[in-house]
Amino acid sequence: MKRTAHRSQAERTQEMRDRLCRATLEVITDVGYEKTTTTMIAERAGVSRGAQTHHFPTKYDLVIASFKYLLSDWEAKRAAVISDLGDEINLENYVRFLWKEIFSHPQYVAALELMLAARGDEQLHQGLVESLNELTELRQTLWRQIFEGTGAERDRDIIMQMTVCLFRGLSMQGSLEESNGHQSDVINMWIEMLTDRLAKQQSKPA
């Protein structure tokens, strides 16, 4: 007779916390940060308010934990793409990965909602910044790897910032209106522009 594996208390606790984090992101994506309530989150997660408050006493606690959950998911996806592509990772396939797996993902709308809300909420702003600072190493290491030996190392950080701003804008536009079919064209043109710049840098004499 096959024995049923028993989960530890720590595993059950983490599963409940993850469940609440996913529900939080879904609710924020659906109705926006301001309209999101802990009652709505508990209902979406299918748990009691008591269970929710046991793990996350306040909306702020839930939101910050959910933002960290989302960041961790992004980092896991980055680690996976490094494992899959190895030395074959380059500017084009990484930029396409960023758009497909992070910026065009439905839950990125929740991240946008939190960023906008943080403009008028100092506590939320500080919490988001601290969360982002905790998970920067892999992102920066991967970006440095892509630019190593291209001759464009000094432009690396600016290009990364420009890419993030472009994709964030595309994501915001997509959340406000139906896709007009130009997103792929914009991304293709951006990759072409970056590739051309790198080629010019590499052709310069040392």
C-alpha positions as CSV (number, residue, x, y, z in Angstrom):
1,M,0.0,0.0,0.0
2,K,1.4,3.3,-1.0
3,R,2.1,5.7,1.9
4,T,1.0,9.3,1.7
5,A,3.8,11.8,2.1
6,H,3.2,14.0,5.0
7,R,4.1,17.7,4.7
8,S,5.9,19.3,7.5
9,Q,4.5,22.3,9.4
10,A,7.0,24.5,7.7
11,E,5.9,23.2,4.2
12,R,2.3,23.8,5.0
13,T,3.0,27.3,6.2
14,Q,5.0,28.2,3.1
15,E,2.3,26.8,0.9
16,M,-0.3,28.9,2.6
17,R,1.8,32.0,2.4
18,D,2.5,31.4,-1.3
19,R,-1.2,30.8,-1.9
20,L,-2.0,34.2,-0.3
21,C,0.7,35.9,-2.3
22,R,-0.6,34.6,-5.6
23,A,-4.2,35.7,-4.6
24,T,-2.9,39.1,-3.7
25,L,-1.2,39.6,-7.1
26,E,-4.3,38.3,-8.9
27,V,-6.6,40.7,-7.0
28,I,-4.4,43.7,-7.5
29,T,-4.1,42.8,-11.2
30,D,-7.9,42.6,-11.5
31,V,-9.1,45.6,-9.5
32,G,-6.0,47.8,-8.8
33,Y,-4.1,48.4,-5.6
34,E,-6.5,51.0,-4.0
35,K,-9.6,48.8,-4.3
36,T,-7.8,45.7,-3.1
37,T,-8.8,44.6,0.4
38,T,-7.6,41.8,2.6
39,T,-11.1,40.4,2.6
40,M,-11.0,40.1,-1.2
41,I,-7.6,38.4,-1.0
42,A,-8.8,35.9,1.6
43,E,-11.8,35.1,-0.6
44,R,-9.6,34.7,-3.7
45,A,-7.2,32.4,-1.9
46,G,-10.1,30.4,-0.5
47,V,-9.0,30.8,3.2
48,S,-10.6,32.4,6.2
49,R,-9.8,35.9,7.3
50,G,-8.3,34.4,10.5
51,A,-5.9,32.3,8.5
52,Q,-4.9,35.3,6.4
53,T,-4.3,37.6,9.4
54,H,-2.3,34.8,11.1
55,H,0.3,34.9,8.3
56,F,-0.1,38.5,7.2
57,P,-1.7,40.8,9.8
58,T,-2.0,43.9,7.5
59,K,-2.5,44.7,3.9
60,Y,1.0,46.2,3.8
61,D,2.5,42.9,5.0
62,L,0.6,41.0,2.4
63,V,1.6,43.4,-0.4
64,I,5.3,43.4,0.4
65,A,5.4,39.6,0.7
66,S,3.6,39.3,-2.6
67,F,6.0,41.7,-4.3
68,K,8.9,39.6,-3.0
69,Y,7.2,36.5,-4.2
70,L,6.9,38.0,-7.7
71,L,10.5,39.1,-7.7
72,S,11.6,35.6,-6.6
73,D,9.6,34.2,-9.5
74,W,11.4,36.5,-11.9
75,E,14.8,35.5,-10.5
76,A,13.8,31.8,-10.8
77,K,13.0,32.4,-14.5
78,R,16.3,34.1,-15.0
79,A,18.1,31.2,-13.5
80,A,16.2,28.8,-15.7
81,V,17.1,30.7,-18.9
82,I,20.8,30.8,-17.9
83,S,20.6,27.0,-17.3
84,D,18.9,26.4,-20.7
85,L,21.0,28.7,-22.9
86,G,24.3,28.7,-21.1
87,D,27.0,30.4,-23.2
88,E,24.4,30.8,-26.0
89,I,22.6,33.6,-24.2
90,N,22.9,36.9,-26.0
91,L,21.4,40.3,-26.1
92,E,18.5,39.3,-28.4
93,N,17.3,36.2,-26.7
94,Y,17.6,37.8,-23.3
95,V,15.7,40.9,-24.3
96,R,13.0,38.6,-25.8
97,F,13.0,36.6,-22.6
98,L,12.5,39.7,-20.5
99,W,9.4,40.8,-22.5
100,K,7.8,37.3,-22.8
101,E,8.4,36.0,-19.2
102,I,8.3,39.2,-17.1
103,F,7.0,42.4,-18.7
104,S,4.2,41.0,-20.8
105,H,3.1,38.6,-18.0
106,P,-0.4,39.5,-16.6
107,Q,1.1,39.8,-13.1
108,Y,3.4,42.6,-14.1
109,V,0.3,44.8,-14.0
110,A,0.3,44.2,-10.3
111,A,3.9,45.4,-10.1
112,L,2.9,48.5,-12.0
113,E,0.0,49.1,-9.7
114,L,2.3,48.9,-6.7
115,M,4.9,51.2,-8.2
116,L,2.3,53.9,-8.9
117,A,0.8,53.6,-5.5
118,A,4.2,53.9,-3.9
119,R,4.5,57.5,-5.2
120,G,2.1,58.7,-2.5
121,D,2.9,56.1,0.2
122,E,6.3,56.4,1.8
123,Q,6.0,53.1,3.7
124,L,5.1,51.2,0.5
125,H,7.8,53.0,-1.4
126,Q,10.5,52.0,1.1
127,G,9.2,48.4,1.2
128,L,9.4,48.1,-2.6
129,V,12.9,49.6,-2.8
130,E,14.2,47.3,-0.1
131,S,12.7,44.3,-1.8
132,L,14.2,45.2,-5.2
133,N,17.6,45.7,-3.6
134,E,17.5,42.2,-2.1
135,L,17.3,40.6,-5.6
136,T,19.7,42.5,-7.9
137,E,22.8,40.2,-8.0
138,L,21.6,37.7,-10.6
139,R,20.1,40.4,-12.8
140,Q,23.3,42.4,-12.8
141,T,25.5,39.4,-13.3
142,L,23.5,38.2,-16.3
143,W,23.5,41.6,-17.9
144,R,27.3,42.0,-17.4
145,Q,27.8,38.5,-18.9
146,I,25.8,39.5,-22.1
147,F,27.9,42.7,-22.6
148,E,31.3,41.2,-21.8
149,G,33.7,41.6,-24.7
150,T,31.3,43.6,-26.8
151,G,33.1,46.9,-26.5
152,A,29.9,48.5,-25.1
153,E,30.5,47.7,-21.5
154,R,30.3,51.3,-20.4
155,D,26.9,51.6,-22.0
156,R,25.6,48.5,-20.3
157,D,23.7,50.0,-17.4
158,I,22.1,52.7,-19.6
159,I,20.9,50.1,-22.1
160,M,19.5,48.0,-19.3
161,Q,17.6,51.1,-17.9
162,M,16.3,52.0,-21.4
163,T,15.1,48.5,-21.9
164,V,13.3,48.4,-18.6
165,C,11.7,51.8,-19.3
166,L,10.6,50.8,-22.8
167,F,9.1,47.5,-21.7
168,R,7.5,49.0,-18.6
169,G,5.8,51.6,-20.9
170,L,4.6,48.9,-23.3
171,S,3.2,46.9,-20.4
172,M,1.4,50.0,-19.1
173,Q,0.0,50.7,-22.6
174,G,-1.2,47.2,-22.9
175,S,-3.0,47.4,-19.6
176,L,-4.9,50.5,-20.8
177,E,-5.9,49.4,-24.3
178,E,-6.2,46.4,-26.4
179,S,-3.1,45.3,-28.2
180,N,-2.6,47.2,-31.4
181,G,-0.3,44.6,-32.8
182,H,2.7,46.9,-32.7
183,Q,4.4,45.5,-29.6
184,S,6.4,42.9,-31.5
185,D,7.4,45.5,-34.1
186,V,8.6,47.8,-31.3
187,I,10.6,45.0,-29.6
188,N,12.1,43.9,-32.9
189,M,13.2,47.4,-33.7
190,W,14.7,47.9,-30.3
191,I,16.7,44.7,-30.6
192,E,17.9,45.8,-34.1
193,M,19.0,49.1,-32.7
194,L,20.9,47.5,-29.9
195,T,22.5,44.9,-32.1
196,D,23.6,47.7,-34.5
197,R,25.1,49.6,-31.7
198,L,27.0,46.6,-30.4
199,A,28.3,45.8,-33.8
200,K,29.6,49.4,-34.2
201,Q,31.3,49.2,-30.8
202,Q,33.0,45.9,-31.7
203,S,34.2,47.3,-35.0
204,K,36.1,50.2,-33.4
205,P,39.8,49.8,-33.1
206,A,41.1,48.9,-29.6
